Amino acid sequence: MRPLRLIPDDTRFRFMRWRRYAFLFTLLLTLASLGALWFQGLNLGVDYAGGLLIEARARGSFDMTELRSRLGGLGLGEVTLQAIGGEAGGRGQDLLVRLQQPPGGPEAQQHALTAVTAALQPGFEIRRTEAIGPQVSAELLRDAVFASVLAVVLIGIYVWLRFEWQFGLSAVVTTFHDVIATFGLFAIFQLEFNLTILAALLTIAGYSINDTVVLFDRVRENLRSYKSLPMEQLIDRSVNQTLRRTLLTSGTTLLAVLALLIFGGPVLRNFSLALVWGLVVGTYSSIFVASSLLLHLPSLRRSGADPDAAAIEGKVHSEHHPGQGSELRDLS
């Protein structure tokens, strides 16, 4: 008795038939992300925009709405409150207070810290205060951009050396697509972008390229085995052979990240959201973008054995589906 499989291991979908629609969707998504970054920009957190950070622990119960109103009335600009751990509004709960960078230098910063500290007394114990100046925040933002670009370029060089330059170029374009789409998500919805989101971006880039390399490895194997098979059919075959692994790996990871998104609280919400979005976009790009780009680049080398591709295709299909033809079934 064969075990129940949620995803069959012998799918024969014609993914490349839909590549033009996928390219159109990819183009629209990329343009929307770049447009949001250009016109709206990112909602930079204290890490990148500079400002003041105060961490306090509640000595008793408190009302978040009343506290937000009290701190907002100090005339210090936008004040962001974030509760961490403990029972909502109860003893032992930590509170993060973020303020915009006040104009006027160190004296203005000290005045803002004193005003907020006084407003939190006596119900809170001040545990930590930090001031991030504009020069430090600018350096952090520059380093964040440099780290993201360097990671994508090094990934492309690795794939180039391991396979051929067509694979490396496709991997770089695909990874840039995933990273830009995640930037676009935060720009469109003006979600706070901080150091933890940078960690999520680098995680997305690594996860995406891992999935892409598995697919490219199968394409390379099939290039050696099916030298006379048209490239579109060869890529369809490769995607179908790795589809079960791709969906199961992405699906199980997505379940864990969704649990983090739902139950992780406000501190991990944006980080988890970035990972969820990155998993979805990364899986889509590995199936449609990375593989489809290979069709529009110069022909790949087909070294090694040269069996009759049509005969092998029919033999493999007849083993799985006796009496049926060898045509790939339409995804629709």
Helices and strands as residue ranges (DSSP letters): G 15-18, H 19-39, E 43-44, H 46-49, E 51-58, H 64-72, E 79-84, E 94-100, H 106-120, E 124-132, H 134-162, H 165-188, E 192-193, H 195-225, H 231-263, H 266-284, I 285-290, H 291-295, H 309-320
